Amino acid sequence: MSQFETVYVSTACNRTPHSVDWGRNKLVCYGASNSVAIYDPKYADAGKVVSVLCQHKNRVNSVRWIRHKNGLPETEFVSASSDCTAIVWTRINDYSFFPTSILKGHEGTVTVADGIYVADRNVDSAKQTAIIATASVDSSVKVWMRHENEDDVICLQTLSFGSGFCLCARLCFLPGTDIVLLSCAADDAKIHLFAESISNAIQGPLKEYAKQFVRVDSLVGHEDWIRAMDFTLDDSGHLLLASSSQDSLIRLWRIAPCGEKTATSTRKRIGELDLEEDIQPDEKFFSVIVQDDTAAYFAVSLDSVLAGHEGWVYGIDWHPPIYSEDKKRCTQPMKLLSSSLDKSIIIWEPDASSGVWLESVRVGEIGGNTLGFYGSKFSPDGQSIIGHGYQGSFHLWTYSDELGTWEPGVTVGGHFGEVVDIQWEPGGRFLFSVSTDQTTRIHAPWIRDDHQEETWHELARPQVHGYDISCLAVLSRYRFASGAEEKVIRAFRAPNNFVKNFRQICKVESDKDIENSDAFAVPQGASVPTLGLSNKAVYEGQEVPPEERHVKDEYPEFYFTPLNLKEPPTEENLLQNTLWPEVQKLYGHGYELFALAARHDGTLLASACKATTAEHAAIIIWDTSTWKQMQRLVSHQLTVTQMEFSPDDRFLLSVSRDRRWSLFQLEDSELDRKIYRLIANTEKKTGVHARIIWCCSWTYDSKYFITGSRDGKVAVWGHEGATSETASPLHQYTLSSKPLELPDQSVTAVAVAPVKIAADVYLVAVGLESGCINMYKWSPVSTGTVDNWQRCLELDNSVAHHLAVKKLSFRPLVDTGSDCDKNTLKNLQISSCGADHAVKIFNIYVNKL
């Protein structure tokens, strides 16, 4: 058994076309920041991100399963990235993939990639002969080949587009042949067709292939950039190419095999037409040399123009062919899926009598505050469709035979910006996260009556803001405060509708939080007025006041509608119906908020903002019952980067860009007023850290606190062993052990487990700027053979994060419903967030450490 298990991964899809693909293997792969996420939509009938693949050094722009000609489940996919490379990933087992080939050669961002297998002679082999095409902003398209059972990929050819560039590239076979056709959509609004042709001009190591791609035709018709293309075969064996464009139109092109006599006679007849005669169908012909100077002829024509979208059409996808169990018979349903920035996804089908393509289904967001879809895909059986939106969200619909309609389903999702802070609610039932994508989100487990494995999902989006959110403080289960790139702290309180749905989805029978008792007038939900930043409360049966009536009447998509949920909400409901009402704004800081912390009893809130002077670096203490300022704690000279109250609430610890920490203690004589006084701090002579201190954390028993900094040092401080006060600003506080030093690393996050894992042994999690998370056993007592610090677990980039870890937080042991019992401790759960847009939760098996 492993020392850990990944329980939950929440990360949004990259906001680029071609960044999602759904294979016949029933898995969805999608670009997530610099990584590729593997998503199983049918996992436990709820869906889960089952794997995250990290190899690229910059954003992933395109992913594509490498498809078999006979419809076998895919075992490989190709990803393209802004790091100027493409990677071929090969499946090892159910959810594990390994990068077998890295395609290097482009001088700019690789925007799109596609691949097909050109031979299925040995379908049992690990790898088959494949052709891969990659397009880049360096104005080239490269064609690559990998031989059967080899890892090396050879660049066969580079196609130059001069001063232009290729926006989309797709590969297929010409009908009735094994000739590969490459379709490239360029910035000249044309589709350029390249086909394999026998060539005697190839010399050197590539001579054995004896083929190169030659331009055979250019399709003209679109009036703006073409953003997507897809191929399929119809019942007559003709190849249909669908193309979608920023001109809001979809065009269907037919490529049909024909004889030499037909091609040459038609060319002559069209050339002899008088201008006054009837205009003939525009049909072009091209030929390809197959072998021994034998040519194959094909006719190309425009088949249909589909007009139904009102915005740029970014995605196009044909219904997958349906194969019999023996793979010998194939049926191709004539259905086409398109997605647009007009916030809709359309399924098109030809009319049975006239053959005219008509809209049969339209799904998507009616209104809302998103900006449409970047793409959509059919499931392998065509019974489900998934769309990915401008804000990185997934939207899933499944056809219901009983209802005869497409019903929205539960899917995965996450932040599409850097996740800067996370914190558990006191009972450990759900997790808050905030991000520079201007949202606050709640993540919770979906517990079902059928005893299926619980899966984690986004349960609510309490805040959708107009500023990048930078910090978070949880006051109680149903109250939190957030700070953003504004000078205002905003406090929120859960509405009744959230409490009701939370209890149903997470199976919470009893709730001790008295704030939601009947004695309080708690609103049902919240809505955001047009052009507003504040979530306004909506009460049950409330009539909309005249000054706000336009919100509900003219913009109903922005107004709250109560939900009764037995499963996690869809993206549409998350945006519209899960907001929490704002109960207070706090003014007092001179610059943008940077750090927040709350006492564990929720009675006090500490806040700090960006600062370059001692005046602005002051920490403000707020009374959460009256929302008035209690104190201004002055100690630091520069921005306070993190604060944390001790578990017994007697101390407040702060760390800063000025490379110092400060410790404030609750005055015994001021217990009722809860006044904190500065009792210790470091200075240049007494400090350990030579760079910015990014993070801090307390041990669960309030005996020690830990600081971590950019210089790669992690220090533990306490007052044990100090017999008397000294003149030093440290007073009785000293280093409790030699600091942990991590050369060439930057420590960005630390957290201590909420219980000792052995006698005098604490478990400390350290997050690094590299994205790795290390677990250490720390003990204040060391022997000659055993160091204070013992690394017991390392989560590398393939498991943890591929960019900086921003925050770590252990799940409280209270009321988790897990094995985390203080007496029979088996596992702990830790959550992490990072600059790679991801929120993750891990099980740490203590008895394996």
Residue, then its C-alpha position, 0 to 999 in steps of 0.5 A: m500500500s502506498q504512503f498516500e492517495t490522491v483523493y481529490v483534484s480540482t482544476a479548470c480546463n485551459r481557456t483555449p480551443h482544442s484543449v479537451d478531447w473525449g476518447r473511445n476509451k471513455l476518458v476525457c483528457y484536458g489541458a490544465s495550466n501546464s499539465v494534462a488532466i485525465y478525467d473519467p466522467k463515469y467514475a462512481d457515476a459522478g466523475k473524477v479527475v483520476s490523474v494529472l500528467c506533468q511534463h510541459k513547462n508552459r501552458v498546454n494549448s491542445v490535447r488529442w487522442i491518437r485514433h485508430k482507423n477501426g475504432l479501437p479504444e485509444t491508448e495514446f494522446v498528443s499534447a501541444s504547449s507554449d513551451c514549443t514542444a508536443i508530447v506523446w503520452t502512452r497509457i501504462n494502466d487504467y489511469s497512468f500515462f507516461p511521456t514516451s516522445i517529446l517533439k522538439g523543433h518548433e521555434g514558437t508556441v505549439t498551438v494544436a496537434d493531431g495524430i492517427y495510426v497509419a497501420d493496424r497490422n498488429v493491434d496488440s503491440a504497445k505502439q503502432t506506426a503513427i503520423i502526428a501533425t503539430a502547428s505553431v506560431d512560427s508559421s509552420v506545420k511539422v509532420w512527424m512519424r513514429h515507427e511501430n514499437e519505437d519511442d523516437v519520433i522523426c520529423l518527416q516534413t515542415l510545411s511553411f505558411g510564410s508570414g501567416f500561421c495555421l490555426c487548426a490542423r486535422l489528419c484523416f484518411l482519404p476515402g477508400t485508401d490508406i493515404v493520409l490527408l492533412s487539413c490546415a486552417a490558416d489565418d487567410a480564412k482558407i482550408h489548405l489540403f495536403a495529401e501524402s504522395i509518392s516522391n523520389a526526391i526524398q533522400g537521406p534517412l527518410k528515403e525509406y518512407a518515400k512519401q511527402f505531403v503535397r498541397v492538393d487544394s485550398l477551400v475558400g468560403h469562410e470570411d474569417w478565421i477558421r477555428a475548428m475542423d473535423f472529419t467523418l465518413d458518410d454512408s456513401g463512403h464520402l469524406l465530410l469535412a466540417s469547418s467552423s469559423q469566427d464568421s459564425l458559420i459552419r461549412l460542410w465540404r464533401i471529398a469523394p473518390c472519382g475516376e480519371k475520366t470524370a475528373t478530366s472531362t469535368r474540368k474541360r467542360i467547366g473551362e468551356l462554359d459561357l458566362e451567360e450559361d447557368i452556374q454549375p456546382d463548384e466542384k474541384f478535383f485533385s489527384v494523388i500518386v499512390q504507387d508505381d505512378t498510379a494516381a487516385y482522383f478525388a472531387v471536392s465540393l461545398d455540401s452545406v452551410l449551417a447558420g444558427h450561431e450568433g457568435w464565433v464558432y470555436g468547436i466542431d465535432w462529429h458523432p463518433p461511429i458506432y461499431s459492432e462488438d466484433k468491430k466488423r460493422c460500423t454505423q455513422p450517425m449523421k450528427l454534428l456538434s458545434s459550440s460557440l461564444d454565443k453561449s450555446i451548443i447545437i446538435w445538427e442533423p440532416d432532414a430525412s426527406s430533404g437532406v437539409w441540415l437542421e438544428s435538432v438540439r440546443v443546450g447551454e446557458i441562457g444568459g449568465n455572466t460567462l462568455g460562451f464555449y470554447g469547444s464541445k465533444f460527444s461521448p463515445d456512444g453519443q449519449s452525452i456531450i461535454g462543453h468547456g466554457y470561457q471560464g474553464s468550466f465543464h458542462l455535461w449533458t446526457y440524453s434521457d430516454e425516459l424524458g426524451t431530453w438532454e439533462p445536465g449532469v454532475t461534472v468536475g471543475g475548478h479555478f482557472g487562475e492561481v489559487v492563493d488560499i485555502q482553509w477548512e471549516p472548523g468541523g472539516r466537512f468542507l474546504f474553502s478556496v480563493s483565487t485570482d480568478q475572482t471567485t471563492r469556492i467550496h469543495a465537499p464530498w458527495i455522500r450517497d445512500d447507495h454506499q458508492e465511493e464518495t467523490w468530491h465536488e464543488l458545492a458552492r461559489p459564495q463569491v464571484h467578485g470584480y477583483d482578484i481575491s488574495c486571502l481568506a479567513v473562516l470565522s465558523r462553518y457558515r461565516f467567512a471573510s475575504g480580502a482582494e486587490e481592493k482596500v475592503i474586507r468583505a464578510f459573508r454568511a451562508p444562506n438557508n438554501f446552502v445549509k439545506n443543500f449541504r446537509q442533503i448532499c454531505k449527509v449532515e444530520s446534526d448541526k451545532d452551528i447556532e447561527n442558523s437557528d430559527a431565531f435568526a432571520v437568515p436569507q434564502g440566497a443572494s444575488v448580484p445587482t447589475l454592475g455591482l460587487s456586493n452580494k445582496a441578500v434575498y429572503e423567502g417571499q421577498e418582493v423585489p424593490p422598485e429600484e432593483r426590479h430591473v435586475k429580476d425583470e430584465y436580467p433574470e439570469f442574475y437573480f437567485t432561484p432556490l434549489n433543492l439539490k440531492e447531488p452537486p450543482t451544475e455550473e449554471n447553478l454554481l454561478q447563479n444560485t449558490l452565492w452567499p449574502e454579504v453581511q459587512k464591509l470593513y474599511g481601514h487599510g490603505y492598500e490592497l488586502f494581502a492576509l487574513a486570520a481568524r480566532h478559532d472561536g470566530t470572535l476576532l479577525a486580523s487583517a493586513c495589507k500590502a505595505t512599504t511602511a510601518e504605518h501601512a504594515a500594521i495589523i488591524i484586529w476586528d470584533t466580528s460581533t460589532w465589526k468594529q476595530m479593536q486594535r492596530l498592532v504595529s511591528h512590521q516594516l513591510t507587507v505581512t505575508q501570513m498570520e495565524f492564531s494559535p490553536d488556544d487563541r492566546f497568541l497571534l503570529s505574523v510573518s513579513r517581507d521584512r524577514r521578521w516574525s512577530l508574536f502577540q499575546l492575549e493580555d491576562s488582564e484583558l481577557d474580556r476585551k481580548i487585547y493582544r500585546l507584542i511579546a517577541n519578534t526577530e531582528k537582524k541579529t536574532g533572525v534566521h531567515a535571510r529572505i522573505i518569510w512566506c509562511c507560518s504555522w502552529t503546532y496543534d498544542s500551541k507549544y511551537f510555531i514554524t516559519g518558512s522562507r524564500d531562502g529554503k529554511v524552515a525554523v521551529w520556535g518555542h519557549e521551552g528551555a529558556t529560563s529567564e527573559t533576556a534583553s533580546p526582542l526574542h525574550q523567552y522564545t528560541l529556536s527549538s532545533k536546528p533549522l531545516e535547510l533546503p538548498d536551492q529551494s524556496v519554502t512557500a507553505v507550511a502546515v502541522a498535523p492536528v495530532k502527534i503521530a508518535a511520542d514527541v513527533y510532529l508531522v510537518a508538511v512543507g510546500l515549495e516554490s517548485g510545486c513539490i510537497n515534502m512531509y517531515k517528522w520533527s521532534p524537539v529531541s534529537t540523539g546523536t544518530v537521529d536528526n530533529w528533521q526526518r523526511c518521511l514522504e515526498l510528493d513530487n510534481s507528478v503528484a503535487h503541483h507543477l507550480a508554486v504551492k501557495k497554501l497547505s492545510f490539514r483537515p481537522l480531526v473533528d467530525t470528519g467521518s474518517d479514520c482520523d481518530k486521535n487514539t487509533l490514527k490511521n490516516l490524515q487528510i491534507s489539502s493544498c493549492g497552487a499557482d497551477h490553478a489546482v486544489k488537491i486533497f491527499n490521504i496520508y497513511v500515518n502507519k506507512l510513514 
